[in-house]
């Protein structure tokens, strides 16, 4: 399955960015005939969010390293997206299941509950997926057409301290971009705690949080706002606030206030959707064009009606006779123009003298 044959010089579009992901998910459905369409168990990231994330990475000043914590939730769709982007340096994924929050593991151990070493668990345990999506993903990635190819590495474990050890050993290079599936964090483990542990990895780390629902109906966005209010050293931004075109986005980012590159990339991203993407201006211009088109159509209809009259036929005959008697560019035409100008000047002089005589009388 050759999913990445797009010319790199072409401007990315919604179709070019999301097309390989859609083909991959369709291949998963085809591989599992017993699974009804749309019931793969994957949490869907919308095409717009993939497109905005792609554009944001393109505006970033350096090639980032990605830690994809949403691979299990998306059945590898997010990993395929990152591995298909030549602007990314490396992609890190978890060995299996979903990432384990360090503070939650400590609480389990303090209660005498089984630890990860004896009985692995996840932040949001769910039935094991019926699809072998990892093998399917690797077969698709092996056939990709991206240059340079992002490096793919599987982390040694699911816990945040294991991720930190990789970073301290320089196995993960800065800057870091972490994709966090917010709805897979249990209500007993606040989202703010997970964010605090991730942002503690380094100063130029950016956490992409998804999905963010409607304000007042979404627990994740409420926790994000509360966390940001109590941590002024961080900056929170939702892509839906960039412009009207991105209003349906469910993606947000959180980063340190000292990370000027992340802030600048957001400004550059918003500039991409100025101009024709301002819906009111676009609607006004379309209305003006429609009115002008209707006016031109009306005038054209009147012209066709005029062509059917006797006066128009007489006009055409006179124009044809004039062209035959005074061919364009001929000496006869030039002489006629001289005589016409002289006659016009004479008429003007006579009109002026007549007006003077009338005033004198």
Buried (B, 14 or more C-beta within 10 A) or exposed (E): EEBBEBEEEEEBEBEBBBBBBBBBBEBBBEEBEEBEEEEBBBBBBBBBBBBBBBBBBBBBEEBBBBBBBBBBBBBBBBBBBBBBBBBBBBBBBBEBBBBBBBBBBEEBEEEEEEEBEEEBBBBBEEEEBEBEBBEBBBEBBEEBEBEEBBEBBEBEBBBBEBBBBBBEEEBBBBBBBBBBBBBBBBEEBBBBBBBBBBBEBBBBBBBBBBBBBEEEEBBBBBBBEEBBEEBEEBBBBBBBEBBEBBEEBBBBBBBBEEBEBBBEBBEBBBEBBEEEBBEEEEEEEEEEEEEEEEEEEEEEEEEEEEEEEEEEEEEEEEEEEEEEEBEEEEEEBEEBEEEEEEEEEEEEEEEEEEEEEEEEE
